[in-house]
Amino acid sequence: MKKHNRNFARSERVGEQIMRELAQLLRVGLKDPCAGVITVNEVQVSRDYSHATVYYTVLDADSRADTAAALERAKGFLRSELSKRITVFRTPELHFVYDESLERGMNLSQLIEQVAAEKPVAD
């Protein structure tokens, strides 16, 4: 049973390392003008380390589609650069997913503030 927990911890560590390296690559190495300001929120690595799902957000919501297209075009470049920076048996294939949880959280927060600001109804 402990072996499974150790593998899980390793996949988390690999995911965190991929997240750090990708964040730096996206900031410095990605030269596509269509890509906006990208923030990597989380990386989940499959159990066999063959796939990594990268959850990201962009600063400007209007550039969301352009950024997604730029990331798809840069997938091969990012994977090859990642293979030079991390030591794993096989560099995982990257899958980029826009993380909507921050936007949903902000919307819920605004709704709560609106309800709190309304005057209470008198009986």
N, CA and C atoms as an extended XYZ file, in Angstrom:
369
Properties=species:S:1:pos:R:3:atomname:S:1:resname:S:1:resid:I:1 pbc="F F F"
N         0.822       -1.196        0.000 N   MET     1
C         0.000        0.000        0.000 CA  MET     1
C         0.862        1.253        0.000 C   MET     1
N         1.974        1.235        0.699 N   LYS     2
C         2.834        2.411        0.741 CA  LYS     2
C         3.422        2.711       -0.621 C   LYS     2
N         3.650        1.678       -1.417 N   LYS     3
C         4.227        1.889       -2.745 CA  LYS     3
C         3.315        2.769       -3.586 C   LYS     3
N         2.006        2.528       -3.500 N   HIS     4
C         1.062        3.350       -4.254 CA  HIS     4
C         1.121        4.811       -3.812 C   HIS     4
N         1.190        5.053       -2.515 N   ASN     5
C         1.275        6.421       -2.013 CA  ASN     5
C         2.548        7.104       -2.479 C   ASN     5
N         3.638        6.354       -2.522 N   ARG     6
C         4.905        6.926       -2.965 CA  ARG     6
C         4.822        7.303       -4.441 C   ARG     6
N         4.182        6.472       -5.267 N   ASN     7
C         4.017        6.798       -6.680 CA  ASN     7
C         3.152        8.036       -6.847 C   ASN     7
N         2.121        8.142       -6.022 N   PHE     8
C         1.256        9.304       -6.099 CA  PHE     8
C         2.037       10.569       -5.766 C   PHE     8
N         2.866       10.506       -4.739 N   ALA     9
C         3.668       11.667       -4.363 CA  ALA     9
C         4.649       12.011       -5.477 C   ALA     9
N         5.215       11.012       -6.128 N   ARG    10
C         6.144       11.269       -7.222 CA  ARG    10
C         5.423       11.948       -8.386 C   ARG    10
N         4.221       11.488       -8.721 N   SER    11
C         3.500       12.122       -9.829 CA  SER    11
C         3.158       13.565       -9.495 C   SER    11
N         2.868       13.843       -8.224 N   GLU    12
C         2.626       15.234       -7.819 CA  GLU    12
C         3.890       16.067       -7.953 C   GLU    12
N         5.024       15.505       -7.537 N   ARG    13
C         6.295       16.230       -7.653 CA  ARG    13
C         6.649       16.482       -9.105 C   ARG    13
N         6.427       15.490       -9.963 N   VAL    14
C         6.699       15.666      -11.397 CA  VAL    14
C         5.775       16.746      -11.956 C   VAL    14
N         4.500       16.728      -11.550 N   GLY    15
C         3.553       17.747      -11.993 CA  GLY    15
C         3.970       19.143      -11.565 C   GLY    15
N         4.447       19.276      -10.333 N   GLU    16
C         4.902       20.581       -9.849 CA  GLU    16
C         6.144       21.055      -10.594 C   GLU    16
N         7.044       20.126      -10.889 N   GLN    17
C         8.246       20.500      -11.638 CA  GLN    17
C         7.882       20.917      -13.061 C   GLN    17
N         6.981       20.187      -13.683 N   ILE    18
C         6.522       20.557      -15.023 CA  ILE    18
C         5.858       21.928      -14.982 C   ILE    18
N         5.067       22.182      -13.945 N   MET    19
C         4.386       23.472      -13.820 CA  MET    19
C         5.393       24.614      -13.726 C   MET    19
N         6.427       24.456      -12.902 N   ARG    20
C         7.450       25.503      -12.764 CA  ARG    20
C         8.175       25.740      -14.087 C   ARG    20
N         8.586       24.655      -14.736 N   GLU    21
C         9.340       24.794      -15.982 CA  GLU    21
C         8.480       25.377      -17.097 C   GLU    21
N         7.224       24.931      -17.196 N   LEU    22
C         6.335       25.476      -18.224 CA  LEU    22
C         6.057       26.954      -17.990 C   LEU    22
N         5.882       27.343      -16.738 N   ALA    23
C         5.638       28.756      -16.441 CA  ALA    23
C         6.803       29.608      -16.934 C   ALA    23
N         8.000       29.137      -16.702 N   GLN    24
C         9.167       29.887      -17.165 CA  GLN    24
C         9.266       29.857      -18.693 C   GLN    24
N         9.014       28.710      -19.295 N   LEU    25
C         9.065       28.617      -20.756 CA  LEU    25
C         8.022       29.529      -21.407 C   LEU    25
N         6.831       29.568      -20.835 N   LEU    26
C         5.778       30.410      -21.403 CA  LEU    26
C         6.113       31.887      -21.249 C   LEU    26
N         6.789       32.226      -20.168 N   ARG    27
C         7.149       33.631      -19.931 CA  ARG    27
C         8.305       34.055      -20.825 C   ARG    27
N         9.307       33.197      -20.993 N   VAL    28
C        10.536       33.584      -21.675 CA  VAL    28
C        10.644       32.994      -23.085 C   VAL    28
N        10.273       31.719      -23.247 N   GLY    29
C        10.555       31.015      -24.483 CA  GLY    29
C         9.500       31.109      -25.560 C   GLY    29
N         8.259       31.381      -25.183 N   LEU    30
C         7.180       31.418      -26.164 CA  LEU    30
C         7.155       32.778      -26.847 C   LEU    30
N         7.429       32.781      -28.143 N   LYS    31
C         7.543       34.037      -28.886 CA  LYS    31
C         6.310       34.360      -29.726 C   LYS    31
N         5.248       33.591      -29.570 N   ASP    32
C         4.036       33.793      -30.360 CA  ASP    32
C         3.320       35.055      -29.886 C   ASP    32
N         3.124       36.035      -30.771 N   PRO    33
C         2.459       37.279      -30.355 CA  PRO    33
C         0.976       37.091      -30.047 C   PRO    33
N         0.390       35.990      -30.509 N   CYS    34
C        -1.031       35.735      -30.241 CA  CYS    34
C        -1.279       35.278      -28.812 C   CYS    34
N        -0.250       34.730      -28.183 N   ALA    35
C        -0.400       34.244      -26.811 CA  ALA    35
C        -0.449       35.428      -25.863 C   ALA    35
N        -1.436       35.420      -24.994 N   GLY    36
C        -1.542       36.478      -23.998 CA  GLY    36
C        -0.647       36.163      -22.817 C   GLY    36
N        -0.911       36.834      -21.712 N   VAL    37
C        -0.179       36.571      -20.479 CA  VAL    37
C        -0.800       35.316      -19.855 C   VAL    37
N        -0.035       34.235      -19.826 N   ILE    38
C        -0.538       32.930      -19.408 CA  ILE    38
C        -0.053       32.604      -17.996 C   ILE    38
N        -0.973       32.131      -17.176 N   THR    39
C        -0.640       31.664      -15.837 CA  THR    39
C        -0.975       30.187      -15.757 C   THR    39
N         0.001       29.377      -15.375 N   VAL    40
C        -0.225       27.945      -15.206 CA  VAL    40
C        -0.691       27.719      -13.770 C   VAL    40
N        -1.913       27.198      -13.613 N   ASN    41
C        -2.494       27.001      -12.290 CA  ASN    41
C        -2.184       25.628      -11.708 C   ASN    41
N        -2.191       24.614      -12.555 N   GLU    42
C        -1.987       23.252      -12.071 CA  GLU    42
C        -1.585       22.358      -13.229 C   GLU    42
N        -0.827       21.316      -12.911 N   VAL    43
C        -0.479       20.292      -13.890 CA  VAL    43
C        -0.778       18.947      -13.251 C   VAL    43
N        -1.600       18.147      -13.924 N   GLN    44
C        -1.894       16.803      -13.461 CA  GLN    44
C        -1.243       15.819      -14.417 C   GLN    44
N        -0.441       14.915      -13.860 N   VAL    45
C         0.294       13.943      -14.658 CA  VAL    45
C        -0.381       12.584      -14.508 C   VAL    45
N        -0.516       11.865      -15.628 N   SER    46
C        -1.112       10.534      -15.567 CA  SER    46
C        -0.201        9.591      -14.793 C   SER    46
N        -0.741        8.466      -14.368 N   ARG    47
C         0.016        7.527      -13.538 CA  ARG    47
C         1.247        6.986      -14.243 C   ARG    47
N         1.172        6.851      -15.575 N   ASP    48
C         2.328        6.335      -16.316 CA  ASP    48
C         3.201        7.453      -16.878 C   ASP    48
N         2.912        8.680      -16.512 N   TYR    49
C         3.697        9.862      -16.896 CA  TYR    49
C         3.715       10.120      -18.408 C   TYR    49
N         2.762        9.564      -19.127 N   SER    50
C         2.754        9.760      -20.574 CA  SER    50
C         1.937       10.985      -20.990 C   SER    50
N         1.076       11.461      -20.113 N   HIS    51
C         0.237       12.621      -20.417 CA  HIS    51
C         0.246       13.587      -19.237 C   HIS    51
N         0.244       14.867      -19.566 N   ALA    52
C         0.152       15.907      -18.542 CA  ALA    52
C        -0.918       16.903      -18.970 C   ALA    52
N        -1.891       17.110      -18.103 N   THR    53
C        -2.940       18.083      -18.362 CA  THR    53
C        -2.549       19.379      -17.668 C   THR    53
N        -2.419       20.436      -18.456 N   VAL    54
C        -1.972       21.733      -17.954 CA  VAL    54
C        -3.179       22.654      -17.877 C   VAL    54
N        -3.534       23.087      -16.675 N   TYR    55
C        -4.639       24.015      -16.471 CA  TYR    55
C        -4.065       25.424      -16.396 C   TYR    55
N        -4.590       26.310      -17.220 N   TYR    56
C        -4.036       27.661      -17.321 CA  TYR    56
C        -5.149       28.699      -17.371 C   TYR    56
N        -4.786       29.940      -17.090 N   THR    57
C        -5.671       31.084      -17.268 CA  THR    57
C        -4.897       32.164      -18.016 C   THR    57
N        -5.629       33.121      -18.557 N   VAL    58
C        -5.004       34.255      -19.240 CA  VAL    58
C        -5.466       35.541      -18.571 C   VAL    58
N        -4.628       36.553      -18.662 N   LEU    59
C        -4.936       37.831      -18.034 CA  LEU    59
C        -6.103       38.521      -18.736 C   LEU    59
N        -6.078       38.517      -20.052 N   ASP    60
C        -7.108       39.184      -20.852 CA  ASP    60
C        -8.075       38.137      -21.396 C   ASP    60
N        -9.321       38.181      -20.954 N   ALA    61
C       -10.310       37.186      -21.374 CA  ALA    61
C       -10.571       37.240      -22.876 C   ALA    61
N       -10.348       38.395      -23.500 N   ASP    62
C       -10.580       38.524      -24.937 CA  ASP    62
C        -9.565       37.725      -25.761 C   ASP    62
N        -8.387       37.490      -25.203 N   SER    63
C        -7.354       36.767      -25.943 CA  SER    63
C        -7.373       35.270      -25.643 C   SER    63
N        -8.431       34.796      -25.020 N   ARG    64
C        -8.511       33.386      -24.610 CA  ARG    64
C        -8.414       32.427      -25.796 C   ARG    64
N        -9.170       32.665      -26.861 N   ALA    65
C        -9.161       31.773      -28.026 CA  ALA    65
C        -7.812       31.823      -28.743 C   ALA    65
N        -7.253       33.028      -28.880 N   ASP    66
C        -5.951       33.167      -29.534 CA  ASP    66
C        -4.856       32.463      -28.730 C   ASP    66
N        -4.938       32.569      -27.419 N   THR    67
C        -3.947       31.919      -26.559 CA  THR    67
C        -4.059       30.404      -26.657 C   THR    67
N        -5.279       29.885      -26.690 N   ALA    68
C        -5.471       28.437      -26.821 CA  ALA    68
C        -4.874       27.937      -28.130 C   ALA    68
N        -5.082       28.689      -29.216 N   ALA    69
C        -4.516       28.304      -30.509 CA  ALA    69
C        -2.987       28.374      -30.488 C   ALA    69
N        -2.448       29.398      -29.832 N   ALA    70
C        -0.993       29.543      -29.738 CA  ALA    70
C        -0.381       28.399      -28.933 C   ALA    70
N        -1.044       27.987      -27.869 N   LEU    71
C        -0.543       26.869      -27.068 CA  LEU    71
C        -0.571       25.563      -27.859 C   LEU    71
N        -1.615       25.370      -28.644 N   GLU    72
C        -1.687       24.161      -29.483 CA  GLU    72
C        -0.554       24.152      -30.508 C   GLU    72
N        -0.262       25.311      -31.082 N   ARG    73
C         0.832       25.390      -32.057 CA  ARG    73
C         2.190       25.163      -31.403 C   ARG    73
N         2.329       25.589      -30.156 N   ALA    74
C         3.620       25.519      -29.466 CA  ALA    74
C         3.811       24.225      -28.681 C   ALA    74
N         2.857       23.312      -28.736 N   LYS    75
C         2.911       22.078      -27.967 CA  LYS    75
C         4.210       21.304      -28.165 C   LYS    75
N         4.595       21.112      -29.410 N   GLY    76
C         5.814       20.360      -29.717 CA  GLY    76
C         7.062       21.051      -29.192 C   GLY    76
N         7.136       22.360      -29.397 N   PHE    77
C         8.275       23.141      -28.902 CA  PHE    77
C         8.367       23.051      -27.382 C   PHE    77
N         7.238       23.239      -26.703 N   LEU    78
C         7.232       23.213      -25.240 CA  LEU    78
C         7.622       21.836      -24.712 C   LEU    78
N         7.142       20.796      -25.371 N   ARG    79
C         7.485       19.441      -24.926 CA  ARG    79
C         8.973       19.163      -25.117 C   ARG    79
N         9.531       19.581      -26.249 N   SER    80
C        10.960       19.333      -26.480 CA  SER    80
C        11.827       20.130      -25.507 C   SER    80
N        11.435       21.373      -25.222 N   GLU    81
C        12.183       22.166      -24.237 CA  GLU    81
C        12.041       21.579      -22.835 C   GLU    81
N        10.870       21.066      -22.547 N   LEU    82
C        10.628       20.441      -21.247 CA  LEU    82
C        11.500       19.200      -21.079 C   LEU    82
N        11.696       18.455      -22.157 N   SER    83
C        12.519       17.242      -22.077 CA  SER    83
C        13.974       17.572      -21.764 C   SER    83
N        14.418       18.773      -22.118 N   LYS    84
C        15.786       19.192      -21.815 CA  LYS    84
C        15.930       19.642      -20.362 C   LYS    84
N        14.807       20.018      -19.731 N   ARG    85
C        14.860       20.612      -18.398 CA  ARG    85
C        14.521       19.649      -17.269 C   ARG    85
N        13.742       18.619      -17.554 N   ILE    86
C        13.370       17.686      -16.490 CA  ILE    86
C        13.899       16.297      -16.827 C   ILE    86
N        14.123       15.513      -15.794 N   THR    87
C        14.651       14.173      -15.973 CA  THR    87
C        13.561       13.159      -15.651 C   THR    87
N        12.913       12.688      -16.691 N   VAL    88
C        11.931       11.613      -16.576 CA  VAL    88
C        12.188       10.639      -17.710 C   VAL    88
N        11.697        9.430      -17.548 N   PHE    89
C        11.916        8.405      -18.560 CA  PHE    89
C        11.316        8.825      -19.903 C   PHE    89
N        10.119        9.370      -19.858 N   ARG    90
C         9.430        9.812      -21.070 CA  ARG    90
C         8.776       11.152      -20.776 C   ARG    90
N         9.049       12.132      -21.616 N   THR    91
C         8.432       13.447      -21.429 CA  THR    91
C         6.951       13.333      -21.791 C   THR    91
N         6.067       13.748      -20.885 N   PRO    92
C         4.633       13.574      -21.149 CA  PRO    92
C         4.128       14.457      -22.287 C   PRO    92
N         3.105       13.948      -22.953 N   GLU    93
C         2.412       14.722      -23.973 CA  GLU    93
C         1.569       15.768      -23.249 C   GLU    93
N         1.597       16.998      -23.734 N   LEU    94
C         0.923       18.106      -23.046 CA  LEU    94
C        -0.484       18.312      -23.597 C   LEU    94
N        -1.424       18.492      -22.686 N   HIS    95
C        -2.812       18.811      -23.027 CA  HIS    95
C        -3.174       20.080      -22.266 C   HIS    95
N        -3.519       21.130      -22.983 N   PHE    96
C        -3.833       22.409      -22.348 CA  PHE    96
C        -5.335       22.565      -22.183 C   PHE    96
N        -5.751       22.916      -20.955 N   VAL    97
C        -7.162       23.104      -20.627 CA  VAL    97
C        -7.302       24.440      -19.921 C   VAL    97
N        -8.214       25.272      -20.415 N   TYR    98
C        -8.446       26.561      -19.771 CA  TYR    98
C        -9.141       26.324      -18.436 C   TYR    98
N        -8.628       26.915      -17.382 N   ASP    99
C        -9.148       26.748      -16.025 CA  ASP    99
C       -10.186       27.826      -15.753 C   ASP    99
N       -11.437       27.420      -15.679 N   GLU   100
C       -12.521       28.377      -15.464 CA  GLU   100
C       -12.875       28.548      -13.995 C   GLU   100
N       -12.199       27.830      -13.118 N   SER   101
C       -12.565       27.874      -11.697 CA  SER   101
C       -12.361       29.263      -11.092 C   SER   101
N       -11.333       29.987      -11.522 N   LEU   102
C       -11.110       31.334      -10.979 CA  LEU   102
C       -12.230       32.285      -11.394 C   LEU   102
N       -12.647       32.189      -12.656 N   GLU   103
C       -13.741       33.048      -13.127 CA  GLU   103
C       -15.037       32.721      -12.397 C   GLU   103
N       -15.318       31.420      -12.216 N   ARG   104
C       -16.525       31.021      -11.491 CA  ARG   104
C       -16.476       31.519      -10.054 C   ARG   104
N       -15.324       31.435       -9.425 N   GLY   105
C       -15.169       31.925       -8.059 CA  GLY   105
C       -15.408       33.419       -7.958 C   GLY   105
N       -14.884       34.168       -8.926 N   MET   106
C       -15.087       35.624       -8.923 CA  MET   106
C       -16.556       35.959       -9.134 C   MET   106
N       -17.229       35.231      -10.035 N   ASN   107
C       -18.654       35.471      -10.273 CA  ASN   107
C       -19.480       35.166       -9.029 C   ASN   107
N       -19.163       34.063       -8.360 N   LEU   108
C       -19.882       33.736       -7.128 CA  LEU   108
C       -19.636       34.787       -6.055 C   LEU   108
N       -18.423       35.274       -5.962 N   SER   109
C       -18.103       36.308       -4.989 CA  SER   109
C       -18.894       37.586       -5.269 C   SER   109
N       -19.006       37.951       -6.547 N   GLN   110
C       -19.783       39.143       -6.906 CA  GLN   110
C       -21.253       38.959       -6.558 C   GLN   110
N       -21.793       37.761       -6.817 N   LEU   111
C       -23.192       37.503       -6.476 CA  LEU   111
C       -23.427       37.595       -4.975 C   LEU   111
N       -22.504       37.072       -4.205 N   ILE   112
C       -22.628       37.139       -2.741 CA  ILE   112
C       -22.573       38.583       -2.277 C   ILE   112
N       -21.673       39.379       -2.856 N   GLU   113
C       -21.578       40.795       -2.494 CA  GLU   113
C       -22.849       41.539       -2.857 C   GLU   113
N       -23.466       41.207       -4.004 N   GLN   114
C       -24.709       41.860       -4.407 CA  GLN   114
C       -25.831       41.543       -3.429 C   GLN   114
N       -25.925       40.295       -3.041 N   VAL   115
C       -26.977       39.901       -2.103 CA  VAL   115
C       -26.740       40.547       -0.749 C   VAL   115
N       -25.497       40.618       -0.311 N   ALA   116
C       -25.179       41.232        0.974 CA  ALA   116
C       -25.451       42.734        0.953 C   ALA   116
N       -25.323       43.374       -0.208 N   ALA   117
C       -25.521       44.814       -0.295 CA  ALA   117
C       -26.999       45.204       -0.358 C   ALA   117
N       -27.869       44.258       -0.706 N   GLU   118
C       -29.295       44.570       -0.787 CA  GLU   118
C       -29.854       44.841        0.606 C   GLU   118
N       -30.830       45.722        0.641 N   LYS   119
C       -31.458       46.042        1.919 CA  LYS   119
C       -32.332       44.860        2.359 C   LYS   119
N       -32.331       44.565        3.623 N   PRO   120
C       -33.176       43.459        4.103 CA  PRO   120
C       -34.651       43.803        3.946 C   PRO   120
N       -35.426       42.798        3.661 N   VAL   121
C       -36.875       42.974        3.480 CA  VAL   121
C       -37.535       43.021        4.851 C   VAL   121
N       -38.367       44.053        5.071 N   ALA   122
C       -39.075       44.178        6.351 CA  ALA   122
C       -40.317       43.339        6.327 C   ALA   122
N       -40.616       42.708        7.467 N   ASP   123
C       -41.826       41.875        7.553 CA  ASP   123
C       -43.025       42.677        7.832 C   ASP   123
